[in-house]
Amino acid sequence: MHTIFRLSESAIKSFTVLFITFQSPYASVRLMMKSVKGKRVAESAEYEKAVSRDRSNADKYCLVCGTKGTKVFPTTMRNHVDVRYWSLVDDTYRFSPEPDCNVIYYSNADGLYFFNDEVKTPYALKEMASPRPVCYCMGVTEEEIKTEILSKGCCDSLEDIEEYTRAGTGKWCFVTNPSGKCCREYLPGIVDKFLKQVKEPHLRLKLTDVANRLSGSGDDFVDVALRVEGMTCESCATTVRATLESIGAESPSVSLKDKKATARIPKTLRPEDVAKAVSDAGYESSVMGG
């Protein structure tokens, strides 16, 4: 005996449509999703091109721009989306960093996207209108940096510019920045943009030094190991890890069992400053020898 269920037309339309075309063992998945406010999100040519090269990670790419987004913590998202959407947030979401893409957060697993105008906080590289946020921890805008460099000449406030733009001045980037990451990633580009408008050679040299110290290079990193006290759960480890990332550390690893954290840090940061940042986040930390 077979039971036939009939769905109303409105019920059918409420479902996210998922088309799967089996062309090979590595099937091409055609998606047609929606934004959190019901806007249609269709698979783009850029997405198809990106996924054709990396089918095993298809779910990590944004359907709109074809960029492989970065993982974003639910804690980060809930600080930047309306409270009515909190129940939709889980650990499958990613952040789209592409400046020309109008998507902020997306989850191909859940079939939901958040567009720029569907979140509370504008992202620095996607925001065109003034004032453009830059450093979310320190509350600094691009207009303020422009004033310091071009209007004031920066001769008596170079340290202010460095303070406004270097990642070490903020501790809660994983919460305050919609990307969940430190503004260190795009600050050198912003400084360089105004640097090109500076005419005085001596000032250009000083600002170039600031930009270089901000951007760093792969060869300018060193390993650091920290003893970390006070961690009692995975949430604590996540906070420590996020704190290390917020000051520019790469490949942070945190062990609850060993009460230890390791990472690669820019040579412009002292290991003691890294330990202090972790301590300021609420976990007593010290640099381990050897």
N, C-alpha and C positions, 0 to 999 in steps of 0.2 A: 504494500500500500504506500502510495506516495502523497505527500502533502505539498500543495503548491501555495507559496506565499506571494501575495501581490502587494507591491509597494506603490504608494501614491506618487504622482509626478513630482510633487514638491519634495518628497522624501528622497527620491532618486537624485534630484538636483542638489541636495544638500551634501551628497557624498563627494569627496575628492576623487577625480577621475584618474585612474592609473592604467595606462596602456602599455602592454608588454609585447614586443615583437620578437619572437624567437627566430633568430637568423643564424645562430651558431651556439656552441657551448657557452660562449660569452655573450649572452643575449643583450641587445640594445634596449634599455629601459626608457620608454618615452613617458615623460611625466607632465601632468597638467595640474598644478597645485594652486592654492589660494593664499593670499595674505591674510593676516589676522582680521582685517576689516573687509574681507571678501573680494579683494582685487585678484584678477586672474593672473597666474604666474605660469607662463609657458616655457618650455625648453628652448634655449637659444642655440644658434649656430656655434657660438663660442663654447657653450657647454658640450655640444656634440663633439667638437674638435678636441677639447681637453680630455673628455672621457674616453675617446677612441685610443688615446695614448696611455690611459691609466684606468681601465675598467674596474679593477679590484677596489678602487677608492672612489667610485662614482658618487656615492652618497655624500662625499666630503666637498663636492664642487657646487658652487652657486649656479642655479639654472639660468639666471639672468645674465651674468657676466662671464661665467666659465672659470672663475677664479677659485682656487682651493682655499677655502676659508680656514681660519684658525679656531681652535676649540675655545669655547667661552663658558665660564662657570655660571651655574644657575644664580648664584649670589650676585654676580655682576649684572645679569639680565634683569633681575627683579628690581634693581636700583634704577633702571632706565626704561622700563615699560610700565604701563598703567597697571594699577593693582588688580583690575578686573581680569588681566591676562596672566596673573601669577600662577594660576592652576595649570596653565598650558606649558609652563617652563619646565624643562627637564635637561638631562645631561647630553642630549643628542644635538643641541644647537651649536652652530658655528657662527663666527663673525666674518662678514665680507669686507676686506680692507680696500678693495678697489675704489679709488676716488670717484670714478665716473659711474659706478653702480649705485642704483637707488635702493639697494637692499642693505639693511644693517645686520639683522639676525635671520638665520634660516635653519630649518631642520627638514631634510629630505625624508627622514624616517617618519616624522610626524605629519609631513605634507603641509607645513605652515611656514610662512615668510613674514618678516616684519620690515616694512619699507621705512625710509627716512622719516616720513611724516607720521609714522605709526609708533614712534618712540618719543620719550620725553626729552632726551638729551641729544643735541646735535653733535655729530662726530666731526672733529677738526678738519679732516681732509675732504669731507663730503659737504660741508657747510659753505655756502657761497656768500650769504648775507652777513653783514657786520652786526655785532661783534662776533668774530670767529674764535671759539675756544681753542686753547692750545694746551696749557698745563692745567689739568682738572684738579689736582691736589692743591696747587697754590693759587688757583683762580686767576690765571693769567691769560689774556687774549692776544691774538696776533697784532691787534692795533696798539697795545701797550708796548710790545717788543719793537714795532715799527717806530714808535715815538722815541724810545730810548736810543735807537740806532741812528735814525735820520734827523729827528727834530732836536734832540738834546746833543747830538753829536757823539754821545756815548763816552766822551773823554773822562767824565767824572762818575760814570755809572756802569762801567764795564762789568764790575762785580755783580751789579744788580741783574744785568742781562744773563750772566752765567748762572746766577742763582735761579732766575726765572726759568731757564731752559735746561739745566742739567738734571738728569733723572733722580739723582740722590736727594733732592730737596723734597720729594714726595714719598709717602709711605703706603698709601692706600690706592694706588693706581688700579689694582684689580677690581676695586669697587667704584671708584670715581670716574674712570675712563670707560666709555661704552665698549671699547675693544677688550677691556680687561687687562690691557698691557700698558707699559710705561710710554709716555709721550716722547721718550728718547728716540723712538724709531723715526719720527718725522721732524723733530726739532732742528737737526742740522740743515735740512732743506729750507726751512723757514728762515733761519739765520742767513743762509747763503743767498736767499732771494733778495733780502735787503742789503746784504753785503755787496752785491753787484751794483747797487745804487750809490755806494759810498765812494767819494772822490779822493779823500785824503789817503795817500799811500800808507802812512804809519798806522792809521786807524784800520785800514783794510788788513794789514798784517796781524794786528791784535785780534780782530774778529775772526780771521782765518784760523788762528790758533784755537779760539773758542770752538769753532765749528769742527775742527779736527779732533779736539778732545771729546766733543759730544758724540761724533760718529764713530770714532775708533775704527779698528780693523781687526780681522781675525788673528793677526800676529800680535796684537796688543792686549791679549788676555792671559791671565794666570790662574792656576788652580788654587782654591781655598777650601779649607775644611773647618767647620765650626762645631763646637760642643753646644747643644741646645737643651736647656732645662725647661720643664713646665709643660711639655706636650703630653696630652692625655688621650687624644683621639685623632682620627684621620682629618677632622676639620682643622685641628691645630697644625697638622703637617701641611695642609693646603694653604693655611695662612702664612706659614714660614716660607713655603715655596713661592707663593705669590709676592711676598715681600722681597725675596731675592730677585725675582724677575723685574719688579718695579724699579729697582736701582740699576738695572742693566746687566744683571748676571745671566749667563747662558747655561743651559743644561743643568738646572738645579735638581738635586736629589735629596730627599729628606727621609731619614729612618727613625721611626718612633722607637723601635726596639733598642737601637744603638744610641739614641739621643744625639744624633749627628746630622749635619747638613753639609753637602758639598756642592760646588758650582765653579764655573769659570767666570772671572770678573775682569773688567777693564783695568789695565795698569794704572789708569787715572784714579782708581778707587783704592784706598788702603784696606787691607783685611780687617783692621780694627773698626773702620767705618761701616763695613758690612755687618760685623758682629753687633755694632751699636744699633743699626737699623732693625735687626731682628729683635734685639732687646727692647727697643722702643715699641715694637709690635706686641710686646707682652711676654716674650720668652727669653729668659736670661741666657745670653750667649757669649762665648769667648772663642778666640782663634785657637785652633789646635796646632801644636807644634809638629814639625816633620812633614 
